[in-house]
Amino acid sequence: MSHRLGFAILSCMVLMLSSTPAMAFLESYEYITADKVKMKLENNEPMHLVDIQVKEAFVKHHLPGAIATYSYPVKSQEDKAKLDAIIEKLQADDAPVVVVCPRGGGGAKRCYDYLNEKGIVKERLLILEKGQEGWPFEDLLERK
């Protein structure tokens, strides 16, 4: 009986540790709120807004000064090559790099990881919480 109980406890611990919320502490992504980005925009603080939305979404709405890469979902070599085109610009200074994706999820994380692999230090990398779709300040959006 005690072996079964021990196995059950061990199984529960493994299950808990492998669940997404429990593993979140292992992910090393930094996020920035829409409020903080808005404040930086209003104060003209230097930052790079790396927008990975597809072209149609970018044209529909994007943040002022956003660098359009059209690299979403950042899975293929073709997607990553679109990011390669802006690496030099990002390396030219030490301003924060804010990744803007549709919802602030997997595409943003892949972009974050790829930019880090290309030499952009994690201390500069941020992901916009909830992405472009979660941006609450309509008056600050640009449309092309």
C-alpha positions, 0 to 999 in steps of 0.5 A, a space after each residue: 500500500 505504501 508503494 502505491 501511495 508513494 507512486 501516486 504522490 510522485 505522479 502528482 508531483 510530476 504532473 504538477 511540474 509539467 503543467 504550463 503554470 508550474 513551468 512558467 518560472 522556467 521561461 525567461 521572457 520579459 513582458 511589458 504592459 500596454 500602459 508602459 508602452 503608451 507612457 514610453 510613446 508619450 514621453 518619446 522614450 527610445 525603443 524599438 517596436 518590432 511588429 511581427 504581424 502579417 502585412 494585412 494586420 499591420 496595415 489595419 493597425 499598428 503602434 506608432 514607429 513600429 518596424 514592420 517585419 511581417 514575420 509572423 509566425 516566426 517558424 520558417 527560415 523565410 520568417 526568420 530572414 525577415 527579422 534578419 533584415 532589422 538586426 543591424 538596426 537593433 544592434 545600433 543602440 541599446 534601446 529596449 526592443 518590444 516584440 509586438 505580435 497578434 496576441 503576445 504568445 508563441 510568435 512573440 516568444 519565437 521572435 524573442 528567442 531568435 533575436 536573442 540568438 542573433 545577439 540582442 541581449 535578453 535585458 533589452 527584450 520585451 514582449 507586449 502583453 496581450 499583443 496588438 489585439 490586446 492594445 486598449 488605446 485606439 487613439 494611438 494606433 496608426 493605419 496604413 
